[in-house]
């Protein structure tokens, strides 16, 4: 088992009026050349938590820190106009 001493939180950079499923996220990452979703967990707007990469597998989410970290991504991060915003829901 690898040594984990960091949790890195990301947003999916999805507009708050749109959805991004875990499958959509995986497709986006594969198109960028990753071998699957780079984050370990994905949290939907409704609070549902998806394991998207096994914890024992090094992530692809924070260059220079992947080996010792867990990547968590929440759905959202952009307002309805596509500008950065804190769109986290109560459930998230």
C-alpha positions, -999 to +999 in steps of 0.1 A: +000+000+000+013+035-008+018+062+018-010+088+015-006+121+033-025+145+012-061+149+000-065+172-031-100+187-037-109+196-073-140+208-091-151+194-124-154+229-139-190+221-149-216+248-151-241+247-122-270+244-146-255+212-163-247+177-152-216+157-155-219+120-148-190+098-137-190+082-172-188+117-187-159+125-164-141+093-174-146+101-211-131+136-206-101+122-189-095+095-215-097+121-242-069+139-224-048+107-226-054+094-190-060+057-185-094+064-168-106+090-144-077+107-126-096+113-094-103+087-067-137+100-057-163+120-076-191+138-056-223+146-075-245+176-068-269+154-050-241+142-026-237+108-042-200+097-038-185+075-066-153+057-063-138+064-097-102+051-092-090+025-067-072+041-038-042+019-043-037+032-078-018+065-081-041+093-093-037+117-123-049+149-108-020+169-092+013+167-109+041+162-084+017+151-057-001+121-072+020+094-056+011+105-021-024+119-025-060+110-030-079+131-055-115+142-047-136+160-073-170+176-069-194+182-097-196+220-105-173+249-101-188+273-127-218+295-125-245+295-152-224+319-174-194+296-172-174+318-147-156+303-117-179+301-086-184+281-055-213+260-066-210+233-040-244+221-028-254+214+008-253+177+000-218+179-014 
